[in-house]
Amino acid sequence: MVGKRSDFPAEAAPCGKVIGGRCYRDDDEEGLVVYVQVYECGCRRTHHEYHDGTVNTTAVKHGRVRHGHGKVVSDEHIEHPV
């Protein structure tokens, strides 16, 4: 697996600011997908798809820069439909 990093255009970050950032995408071509967006303000979104079809998504609002903390504003776990 070799991921790709790139910039993404301005959009609404978890904190509400409209701002761009950097993203990372990787997959193993067999169902595993990792997609991470890190906004310039420090917010981030993650999206993981697993081989069984399960999906986890998380959005974290940036916190104090010195402490590196953030607040989880969304955390979803979707099971693969049987």
VOTILO-120604 format. One record per atom (N, C-alpha, C, O): x, y, z; residue number from 1; residue in three letters; atom name. Coordinates in steps of 0.05 Angstrom, whole numbers, always signed. Example, Ala and Ser with C-alpha at 12.3 -4.5 7.8 and 13.67 -1.06 7.14 Angstrom:
2
<<+264 -114 +156> 1 Ala N>
<<+246 -90 +156> 1 Ala CA>
<<+264 -66 +156> 1 Ala C>
<<+285 -66 +169> 1 Ala O>
<<+257 -45 +142> 2 Ser N>
<<+273 -21 +143> 2 Ser CA>
<<+258 +1 +157> 2 Ser C>
<<+268 +23 +161> 2 Ser O>
//
This chain:
82
<<+17 -24 +0> 1 Met N>
<<+0 +0 +0> 1 Met CA>
<<+18 +25 +0> 1 Met C>
<<+35 +28 +17> 1 Met O>
<<+14 +42 -19> 2 Val N>
<<+28 +67 -21> 2 Val CA>
<<+7 +89 -23> 2 Val C>
<<-8 +90 -43> 2 Val O>
<<+5 +106 -3> 3 Gly N>
<<-15 +127 -2> 3 Gly CA>
<<-8 +151 -19> 3 Gly C>
<<+15 +155 -27> 3 Gly O>
<<-28 +168 -23> 4 Lys N>
<<-23 +193 -37> 4 Lys CA>
<<-31 +216 -19> 4 Lys C>
<<-51 +215 -5> 4 Lys O>
<<-14 +236 -19> 5 Arg N>
<<-20 +261 -4> 5 Arg CA>
<<-25 +283 -24> 5 Arg C>
<<-12 +285 -45> 5 Arg O>
<<-44 +300 -17> 6 Ser N>
<<-50 +323 -35> 6 Ser CA>
<<-64 +344 -19> 6 Ser C>
<<-73 +340 +3> 6 Ser O>
<<-66 +368 -31> 7 Asp N>
<<-81 +390 -19> 7 Asp CA>
<<-110 +387 -27> 7 Asp C>
<<-117 +375 -48> 7 Asp O>
<<-128 +397 -10> 8 Phe N>
<<-156 +398 -18> 8 Phe CA>
<<-166 +427 -16> 8 Phe C>
<<-156 +442 +1> 8 Phe O>
<<-186 +434 -32> 9 Pro N>
<<-196 +462 -32> 9 Pro CA>
<<-212 +468 -7> 9 Pro C>
<<-220 +449 +8> 9 Pro O>
<<-217 +493 -3> 10 Ala N>
<<-232 +502 +21> 10 Ala CA>
<<-260 +489 +22> 10 Ala C>
<<-274 +488 +2> 10 Ala O>
<<-267 +480 +46> 11 Glu N>
<<-293 +469 +52> 11 Glu CA>
<<-298 +473 +81> 11 Glu C>
<<-281 +482 +96> 11 Glu O>
<<-322 +467 +90> 12 Ala N>
<<-329 +471 +119> 12 Ala CA>
<<-314 +450 +136> 12 Ala C>
<<-319 +426 +132> 12 Ala O>
<<-297 +459 +154> 13 Ala N>
<<-283 +442 +172> 13 Ala CA>
<<-302 +436 +196> 13 Ala C>
<<-323 +449 +199> 13 Ala O>
<<-295 +416 +212> 14 Pro N>
<<-312 +410 +236> 14 Pro CA>
<<-317 +434 +254> 14 Pro C>
<<-338 +434 +268> 14 Pro O>
<<-300 +453 +255> 15 Cys N>
<<-304 +477 +272> 15 Cys CA>
<<-322 +498 +259> 15 Cys C>
<<-330 +517 +272> 15 Cys O>
<<-329 +494 +233> 16 Gly N>
<<-346 +512 +219> 16 Gly CA>
<<-332 +531 +200> 16 Gly C>
<<-344 +544 +183> 16 Gly O>
<<-305 +534 +203> 17 Lys N>
<<-290 +551 +185> 17 Lys CA>
<<-290 +539 +157> 17 Lys C>
<<-290 +514 +154> 17 Lys O>
<<-289 +555 +137> 18 Val N>
<<-286 +546 +109> 18 Val CA>
<<-256 +549 +103> 18 Val C>
<<-247 +571 +100> 18 Val O>
<<-243 +527 +101> 19 Ile N>
<<-214 +527 +99> 19 Ile CA>
<<-204 +501 +85> 19 Ile C>
<<-217 +481 +86> 19 Ile O>
<<-181 +503 +73> 20 Gly N>
<<-169 +480 +59> 20 Gly CA>
<<-151 +465 +77> 20 Gly C>
<<-149 +470 +102> 20 Gly O>
<<-136 +446 +66> 21 Gly N>
<<-117 +431 +81> 21 Gly CA>
<<-103 +409 +64> 21 Gly C>
<<-102 +411 +40> 21 Gly O>
<<-93 +389 +78> 22 Arg N>
<<-80 +367 +64> 22 Arg CA>
<<-95 +341 +70> 22 Arg C>
<<-107 +338 +91> 22 Arg O>
<<-95 +323 +50> 23 Cys N>
<<-109 +298 +54> 23 Cys CA>
<<-90 +275 +47> 23 Cys C>
<<-70 +278 +32> 23 Cys O>
<<-96 +252 +58> 24 Tyr N>
<<-81 +227 +53> 24 Tyr CA>
<<-101 +205 +46> 24 Tyr C>
<<-121 +202 +61> 24 Tyr O>
<<-96 +190 +25> 25 Arg N>
<<-113 +168 +17> 25 Arg CA>
<<-96 +144 +11> 25 Arg C>
<<-75 +146 -2> 25 Arg O>
<<-104 +121 +22> 26 Asp N>
<<-90 +96 +17> 26 Asp CA>
<<-110 +74 +15> 26 Asp C>
<<-131 +75 +28> 26 Asp O>
<<-104 +54 -1> 27 Asp N>
<<-122 +30 -2> 27 Asp CA>
<<-105 +6 -11> 27 Asp C>
<<-84 +9 -23> 27 Asp O>
<<-115 -18 -4> 28 Asp N>
<<-100 -42 -12> 28 Asp CA>
<<-113 -56 -36> 28 Asp C>
<<-105 -79 -42> 28 Asp O>
<<-132 -43 -49> 29 Glu N>
<<-146 -53 -73> 29 Glu CA>
<<-162 -79 -67> 29 Glu C>
<<-170 -92 -85> 29 Glu O>
<<-166 -85 -41> 30 Glu N>
<<-181 -108 -34> 30 Glu CA>
<<-203 -101 -14> 30 Glu C>
<<-216 -118 -2> 30 Glu O>
<<-209 -75 -11> 31 Gly N>
<<-230 -66 +6> 31 Gly CA>
<<-222 -47 +29> 31 Gly C>
<<-239 -33 +40> 31 Gly O>
<<-197 -47 +36> 32 Leu N>
<<-188 -29 +58> 32 Leu CA>
<<-182 -2 +46> 32 Leu C>
<<-165 +1 +28> 32 Leu O>
<<-195 +19 +57> 33 Val N>
<<-190 +46 +48> 33 Val CA>
<<-186 +64 +72> 33 Val C>
<<-202 +63 +92> 33 Val O>
<<-166 +81 +71> 34 Val N>
<<-160 +100 +93> 34 Val CA>
<<-160 +128 +79> 34 Val C>
<<-145 +132 +60> 34 Val O>
<<-176 +146 +90> 35 Tyr N>
<<-177 +174 +79> 35 Tyr CA>
<<-177 +193 +103> 35 Tyr C>
<<-194 +191 +120> 35 Tyr O>
<<-157 +210 +104> 36 Val N>
<<-154 +229 +126> 36 Val CA>
<<-151 +257 +115> 36 Val C>
<<-135 +262 +97> 36 Val O>
<<-167 +276 +126> 37 Gln N>
<<-164 +304 +119> 37 Gln CA>
<<-155 +319 +144> 37 Gln C>
<<-166 +316 +165> 37 Gln O>
<<-134 +335 +140> 38 Val N>
<<-125 +352 +162> 38 Val CA>
<<-127 +381 +152> 38 Val C>
<<-114 +389 +133> 38 Val O>
<<-144 +396 +165> 39 Tyr N>
<<-150 +424 +157> 39 Tyr CA>
<<-128 +442 +168> 39 Tyr C>
<<-115 +436 +189> 39 Tyr O>
<<-124 +465 +155> 40 Glu N>
<<-104 +484 +164> 40 Glu CA>
<<-108 +494 +192> 40 Glu C>
<<-90 +503 +205> 40 Glu O>
<<-133 +494 +202> 41 Cys N>
<<-140 +503 +228> 41 Cys CA>
<<-134 +482 +250> 41 Cys C>
<<-134 +489 +274> 41 Cys O>
<<-128 +457 +242> 42 Gly N>
<<-122 +436 +261> 42 Gly CA>
<<-144 +415 +263> 42 Gly C>
<<-140 +394 +276> 42 Gly O>
<<-168 +421 +252> 43 Cys N>
<<-189 +401 +252> 43 Cys CA>
<<-181 +377 +234> 43 Cys C>
<<-163 +380 +218> 43 Cys O>
<<-195 +355 +238> 44 Arg N>
<<-189 +332 +220> 44 Arg CA>
<<-214 +314 +217> 44 Arg C>
<<-231 +313 +235> 44 Arg O>
<<-215 +301 +195> 45 Arg N>
<<-236 +281 +189> 45 Arg CA>
<<-222 +255 +181> 45 Arg C>
<<-202 +256 +166> 45 Arg O>
<<-232 +233 +190> 46 Thr N>
<<-221 +207 +182> 46 Thr CA>
<<-243 +189 +171> 46 Thr C>
<<-266 +191 +181> 46 Thr O>
<<-237 +173 +152> 47 His N>
<<-256 +154 +140> 47 His CA>
<<-241 +128 +135> 47 His C>
<<-222 +128 +120> 47 His O>
<<-249 +107 +148> 48 His N>
<<-237 +80 +145> 48 His CA>
<<-258 +61 +135> 48 His C>
<<-279 +58 +147> 48 His O>
<<-252 +47 +113> 49 Glu N>
<<-269 +26 +103> 49 Glu CA>
<<-253 +0 +106> 49 Glu C>
<<-230 -1 +98> 49 Glu O>
<<-266 -20 +117> 50 Tyr N>
<<-252 -45 +122> 50 Tyr CA>
<<-261 -67 +103> 50 Tyr C>
<<-282 -64 +89> 50 Tyr O>
<<-246 -89 +101> 51 His N>
<<-251 -110 +82> 51 His CA>
<<-279 -122 +85> 51 His C>
<<-290 -131 +65> 51 His O>
<<-291 -122 +108> 52 Asp N>
<<-317 -133 +112> 52 Asp CA>
<<-340 -113 +106> 52 Asp C>
<<-363 -120 +109> 52 Asp O>
<<-333 -89 +97> 53 Gly N>
<<-352 -69 +90> 53 Gly CA>
<<-359 -50 +112> 53 Gly C>
<<-374 -30 +108> 53 Gly O>
<<-348 -54 +136> 54 Thr N>
<<-352 -36 +159> 54 Thr CA>
<<-339 -10 +153> 54 Thr C>
<<-317 -9 +141> 54 Thr O>
<<-352 +12 +161> 55 Val N>
<<-341 +39 +157> 55 Val CA>
<<-341 +54 +183> 55 Val C>
<<-360 +54 +198> 55 Val O>
<<-318 +68 +189> 56 Asn N>
<<-316 +85 +212> 56 Asn CA>
<<-309 +113 +202> 56 Asn C>
<<-291 +117 +186> 56 Asn O>
<<-324 +133 +211> 57 Thr N>
<<-317 +161 +205> 57 Thr CA>
<<-316 +177 +231> 57 Thr C>
<<-332 +173 +249> 57 Thr O>
<<-297 +195 +232> 58 Thr N>
<<-294 +212 +255> 58 Thr CA>
<<-288 +241 +246> 58 Thr C>
<<-273 +245 +227> 58 Thr O>
<<-299 +260 +260> 59 Ala N>
<<-293 +289 +256> 59 Ala CA>
<<-284 +300 +283> 59 Ala C>
<<-298 +297 +303> 59 Ala O>
<<-261 +313 +283> 60 Val N>
<<-250 +325 +307> 60 Val CA>
<<-246 +355 +303> 60 Val C>
<<-232 +363 +285> 60 Val O>
<<-257 +370 +321> 61 Lys N>
<<-254 +400 +321> 61 Lys CA>
<<-227 +406 +334> 61 Lys C>
<<-221 +395 +355> 61 Lys O>
<<-212 +424 +322> 62 His N>
<<-186 +431 +333> 62 His CA>
<<-189 +442 +361> 62 His C>
<<-210 +454 +368> 62 His O>
<<-169 +438 +377> 63 Gly N>
<<-169 +448 +405> 63 Gly CA>
<<-146 +466 +409> 63 Gly C>
<<-136 +479 +390> 63 Gly O>
<<-138 +468 +433> 64 Arg N>
<<-114 +485 +439> 64 Arg CA>
<<-90 +474 +425> 64 Arg C>
<<-83 +451 +428> 64 Arg O>
<<-77 +491 +410> 65 Val N>
<<-54 +483 +395> 65 Val CA>
<<-32 +473 +413> 65 Val C>
<<-19 +452 +407> 65 Val O>
<<-27 +486 +435> 66 Arg N>
<<-5 +478 +453> 66 Arg CA>
<<-10 +451 +465> 66 Arg C>
<<+9 +436 +471> 66 Arg O>
<<-35 +444 +470> 67 His N>
<<-41 +419 +483> 67 His CA>
<<-47 +396 +464> 67 His C>
<<-48 +373 +471> 67 His O>
<<-52 +403 +439> 68 Gly N>
<<-58 +382 +418> 68 Gly CA>
<<-84 +368 +422> 68 Gly C>
<<-88 +347 +411> 68 Gly O>
<<-102 +380 +438> 69 His N>
<<-128 +367 +442> 69 His CA>
<<-149 +377 +423> 69 His C>
<<-147 +399 +412> 69 His O>
<<-169 +361 +418> 70 Gly N>
<<-191 +368 +402> 70 Gly CA>
<<-216 +356 +413> 70 Gly C>
<<-215 +339 +430> 70 Gly O>
<<-239 +364 +402> 71 Lys N>
<<-264 +353 +411> 71 Lys CA>
<<-276 +337 +389> 71 Lys C>
<<-280 +346 +366> 71 Lys O>
<<-283 +312 +395> 72 Val N>
<<-296 +295 +375> 72 Val CA>
<<-325 +305 +371> 72 Val C>
<<-340 +306 +390> 72 Val O>
<<-331 +313 +347> 73 Val N>
<<-358 +324 +341> 73 Val CA>
<<-375 +304 +326> 73 Val C>
<<-399 +307 +325> 73 Val O>
<<-363 +283 +316> 74 Ser N>
<<-377 +262 +302> 74 Ser CA>
<<-361 +237 +302> 74 Ser C>
<<-337 +237 +296> 74 Ser O>
<<-373 +215 +309> 75 Asp N>
<<-360 +188 +309> 75 Asp CA>
<<-381 +168 +301> 75 Asp C>
<<-398 +161 +317> 75 Asp O>
<<-378 +157 +277> 76 Glu N>
<<-398 +138 +267> 76 Glu CA>
<<-385 +111 +260> 76 Glu C>
<<-363 +110 +250> 76 Glu O>
<<-399 +90 +267> 77 His N>
<<-390 +63 +261> 77 His CA>
<<-413 +50 +247> 77 His C>
<<-434 +46 +259> 77 His O>
<<-410 +42 +221> 78 Ile N>
<<-431 +30 +206> 78 Ile CA>
<<-423 +1 +199> 78 Ile C>
<<-403 -3 +185> 78 Ile O>
<<-438 -17 +209> 79 Glu N>
<<-433 -46 +204> 79 Glu CA>
<<-440 -53 +175> 79 Glu C>
<<-457 -40 +163> 79 Glu O>
<<-426 -73 +165> 80 His N>
<<-432 -83 +138> 80 His CA>
<<-460 -96 +139> 80 His C>
<<-466 -112 +156> 80 His O>
<<-477 -89 +119> 81 Pro N>
<<-504 -101 +118> 81 Pro CA>
<<-502 -131 +112> 81 Pro C>
<<-487 -139 +95> 81 Pro O>
<<-517 -146 +126> 82 Val N>
<<-516 -176 +123> 82 Val CA>
<<-535 -185 +102> 82 Val C>
<<-538 -209 +97> 82 Val O>
//
